[in-house]
């Protein structure tokens, strides 16, 4: 041990469980300790400061929910893996309770645990821990750093392919989502979640959005010139929904590169669209008048009024990945997605499901009637030069993936 390893604390009154978890943790390069009661947990955690907590819901004289409450009150940033022999619904409810408290829930395992499942969970925790440490370093970024990234061409765009249902019930890639990245000279490729909040806070989001839109529209023009009938979606920050001139600037770019407006879709999150309904309605209506398509992103995670949703000119709803990725393991997620698809179709709106990573999830969504799917099953985000190869490979097999 070097002292820099992630620290794990297992809280369970069964010595065998503690011994197994600690053994697996140490074999993966973690530092591990155990506690069997709530008091022992509080004593050890105050000095050990665990990065990962494996928590049993049933403890002598206490329970795991009390510990979750304690962790929330102390603003713990540890990743939490729940374990229990209780009913899976109870385990799932405890997990959601932790999420509601803002805790970093890693997952849950039913007893008796399978060693491979435990190893997989702890490996994920290690990866997340490394990402968090790097993110903490990145949080030192300043406005000048980001401004320099924009002016020195460090901002670039990757494209994640989207497969759409064709008339013969096959699926073909004919569109992408543009995803912004920052190629930092020291930290490498930085995802948008690590710098978009700074961009929005400093007003640099407008420059970044203009960069993404111009590169995406220019890329559409290039694909069309090479005989690839592609469309593209790009994310629009809620902070830009106050800019009444934005639709005209976007149309200017479309004219500059001679791209039909119907080939561009702008994605706005549900919460962002509902922040200022009157202002949002004005901007979105101007986009639609100019034949630019609109998609409501992360649908199902906000609190939009159905009346407002009906009145806004969205042509597509994107179901959030948090629901899609639980389709095959959660009856509740399956019910929610089914209802969201039915709601969208009842309003005459198409549906895109993001986060599709398995064939089973894909088949469920196809059966529901989703028009478009997006996720690692189709392709990870790639550079513009790779799109043609990915598209050809997928479309060659589209007939074999019909619902």
Secondary structure, DSSP 8 states (H G I E B T S, - for coil): --S-S-EEEEE-S-HHHHHHHHHHHHHTT-EEEEESSHHHHHHHHHHH--SEEEEESEETTEEHHHHHHHHHHTT---EEEEEESS-HHHHHHHHHHHHHTT-EEEEEEESS--HHHHHHHHHHHHHHHHHHHHHHHHTT--HHHHHHHHHTT-EEEEEEEEEEE-TTS-EEEEEEEEEEEEEETTTEEEEGGGTHHHHHHHTTHHHHHHHHHHHHHHHHHHHHHTT---EEEEE--GGGTT-TTHHHHHHHHHHHTT--GGGEEEEEEHHHHTTTHHHHHHHHHHHHHTT-EEEEEEETSS---HHHHHHS--SEEEE-HHHHTTTTT-HHHHHHHHHHHHHHHHTT-EEEEE---SHHHHHHHHHHT-SEEESTTT---B-HHHHHHHHHHHHHTGGGG--
